[in-house]
Amino acid sequence: MRVKLVRLAIISVSLAFVCVGVSNAQNLVAKKPSIETIQVSENIYMLRGKGGNVGVVKGTQRTIIIDGQFARAFNDIAAAIKVITPHPVTHLINTHYHSDHTSANEKWLEQGATIIAHINTRNALAAEISATGPNPRLPMLPVNALPFVTFTEQLTLHEGSENIEIVHFPKAHTQGDIAVFFPKSNVIVTGDLYFVGVTPFIDTQSGGTYQGYLLAMKSILDRADQDTKIIPGHGPLTNKSTMQRDYANLQEFDPTSLD
């Protein structure tokens, strides 16, 4: 009987330690921030979460963001931005139409943001299109959440002394992809024209092509130098040498495996 009691006591103590361990682990998980904030330059930040990366421009009187991630992440993204700057988000740039970058459009619109995108991105958001890859679009956005300002080739915004150059790259990841260049700060935001260290998804249903993707990466690399900070669509903050490595690796793939 004593042996059984000792065994039961050992089991009870062990279970207690397991429960404490699980509880502590849960607390650690609960305390871990859902959004990581990285300062890229004096006035440009990168937010990382479960969707596409978000670029944040801290202006003198306004805040500009590049992509808005998932709608369900809106509160966390908004809270992270408030830590960076007290100024409201006045402009949201959609780099392309996929939901992990655009499904929060309606919520940012409600906060007063003007949404900017390439015309093909607006058309894709307005149409009944479903991506063929791992991140299919959510149902169509309401009309008022579609981009208000569109362009065909290039658009420039002016924030203080920074000229923000928004450039379209056709038939790449989709038909409406853009990259955003900050010449003074030497920062580039690529959207999904660059996935760090992994093979990218090419959305052929919406006009994406392997060759177009390579051309876009090469054009972005041509505008970068060894000091350029690159905010990719997915992955950590990176630089030209890492992007060059991934570009070289992508050139070796069979295009039919991506299209």
SEKELO-875304 format. One line per 3 residues: their letters; for each residue y, x, z of C-alpha. Coordinates in steps of 0.05 Angstrom, whole numbers. Example, Ala and Ser with C-alpha at 12.3 -4.5 7.8 and 13.67 -1.06 7.14 Angstrom:
# residues 2
as) -90,246,156  -21,273,143
END
This chain:
# residues 259
mrv) 0,0,0  47,57,17  35,89,-51
klv) 52,24,-86  116,16,-46  137,87,-61
rla) 125,76,-135  164,11,-133  221,47,-97
iis) 222,102,-150  222,50,-206  279,12,-172
vsl) 321,75,-164  307,95,-236  328,26,-261
afv) 391,30,-219  410,97,-251  395,68,-320
cvg) 439,8,-307  496,52,-282  488,96,-343
vsn) 490,37,-390  550,9,-354  588,75,-358
aqn) 570,81,-432  596,11,-445  660,27,-408
lva) 669,90,-450  658,51,-514  706,-3,-491
kkp) 760,49,-475  752,86,-541  811,67,-586
sie) 791,29,-648  847,62,-689  858,137,-692
tiq) 929,160,-705  942,227,-739  1012,254,-750
vse) 1013,284,-820  1086,305,-826  1151,291,-789
niy) 1153,218,-812  1085,204,-843  1023,184,-804
mlr) 951,166,-820  911,111,-785  835,112,-787
gkg) 791,54,-769  732,16,-798  764,2,-865
gnv) 805,44,-913  855,93,-885  926,69,-874
gvv) 988,111,-889  1050,98,-846  1120,120,-865
kgt) 1169,120,-806  1236,105,-837  1305,105,-805
qrt) 1310,29,-805  1242,6,-833  1168,22,-835
iii) 1128,26,-899  1052,24,-897  1002,41,-951
dgq) 943,-7,-947  932,-55,-890  857,-50,-878
far) 815,-110,-858  848,-173,-832  806,-169,-769
afn) 837,-101,-754  909,-127,-760  925,-130,-686
dia) 898,-59,-674  935,-31,-734  1000,-66,-714
aai) 994,-40,-643  983,31,-668  1044,26,-712
kvi) 1087,3,-654  1069,67,-617  1095,107,-676
tph) 1160,68,-689  1198,7,-664  1220,-11,-734
pvt) 1187,-70,-769  1138,-62,-827  1182,-82,-886
hli) 1137,-59,-944  1062,-57,-955  1034,-19,-1015
nth) 965,-40,-1039  930,19,-1071  878,-27,-1104
yhs) 847,-96,-1093  786,-84,-1049  784,-123,-983
dht) 780,-63,-937  851,-47,-961  881,-116,-975
san) 850,-171,-934  906,-165,-882  960,-180,-935
ekw) 973,-250,-909  983,-225,-838  1032,-171,-859
leq) 1069,-222,-902  1077,-265,-840  1110,-206,-806
gat) 1161,-202,-863  1131,-148,-906  1142,-145,-981
iia) 1076,-128,-1016  1076,-79,-1074  1019,-64,-1122
hin) 1001,-49,-1194  1000,-111,-1237  924,-104,-1248
trn) 914,-104,-1172  953,-169,-1166  913,-199,-1223
ala) 847,-178,-1191  868,-208,-1124  886,-273,-1158
aei) 822,-277,-1198  751,-295,-1175  725,-224,-1176
sat) 671,-195,-1131  662,-120,-1127  594,-93,-1146
gpn) 592,-41,-1091  582,-41,-1015  650,-71,-998
prl) 655,-137,-1036  721,-174,-1035  731,-232,-989
pml) 748,-300,-1020  813,-302,-1059  877,-291,-1021
pvn) 927,-348,-1018  981,-343,-1071  1035,-325,-1022
alp) 995,-264,-999  991,-234,-1069  1036,-174,-1084
fvt) 1108,-195,-1095  1130,-132,-1131  1088,-104,-1188
fte) 1095,-48,-1239  1056,-20,-1297  1061,56,-1295
qlt) 1105,84,-1240  1151,59,-1185  1196,99,-1138
lhe) 1219,78,-1069  1275,114,-1032  1271,124,-957
gse) 1325,170,-931  1318,236,-968  1246,221,-988
nie) 1230,196,-1058  1164,158,-1053  1130,161,-1121
ivh) 1077,108,-1135  1035,125,-1196  982,85,-1232
fpk) 916,116,-1254  879,70,-1302  804,58,-1307
aht) 786,100,-1246  759,69,-1182  785,2,-1208
qgd) 834,-17,-1263  893,-20,-1215  889,44,-1173
iav) 952,80,-1150  966,144,-1112  1029,153,-1071
ffp) 1066,220,-1073  1116,247,-1023  1145,309,-1056
ksn) 1192,329,-999  1140,321,-944  1085,350,-990
viv) 1038,292,-974  994,252,-1022  960,185,-1006
tgd) 903,175,-1055  874,107,-1038  802,104,-1062
lyf) 816,155,-1116  786,203,-1066  729,195,-1016
vgv) 721,259,-974  652,291,-980  616,232,-1010
tpf) 601,203,-1079  654,150,-1094  640,78,-1112
idt) 663,62,-1183  678,-13,-1190  659,-21,-1263
qsg) 666,-97,-1259  741,-89,-1249  750,-34,-1301
gty) 732,29,-1263  700,87,-1300  671,154,-1282
qgy) 713,193,-1332  776,157,-1309  760,174,-1237
lla) 753,248,-1254  818,246,-1293  854,214,-1234
mks) 827,266,-1185  848,323,-1232  918,294,-1240
ild) 926,289,-1164  900,360,-1155  950,385,-1206
rad) 1007,358,-1163  981,389,-1099  987,460,-1072
qdt) 951,495,-1016  999,466,-964  993,394,-987
kii) 966,344,-937  921,292,-970  907,224,-939
pgh) 844,199,-974  820,128,-981  761,144,-935
gpl) 748,204,-892  791,252,-851  859,281,-868
tnk) 845,336,-918  875,387,-966  872,412,-1037
stm) 815,461,-1028  769,408,-1000  788,359,-1055
qrd) 775,413,-1107  706,424,-1078  690,350,-1081
yan) 719,345,-1152  673,402,-1175  613,369,-1142
lqe) 629,302,-1175  631,335,-1243  558,353,-1236
fdp) 535,280,-1225  504,237,-1279  558,186,-1298
tsl) 506,132,-1306  490,137,-1232  561,116,-1216
d) 578,66,-1270
END
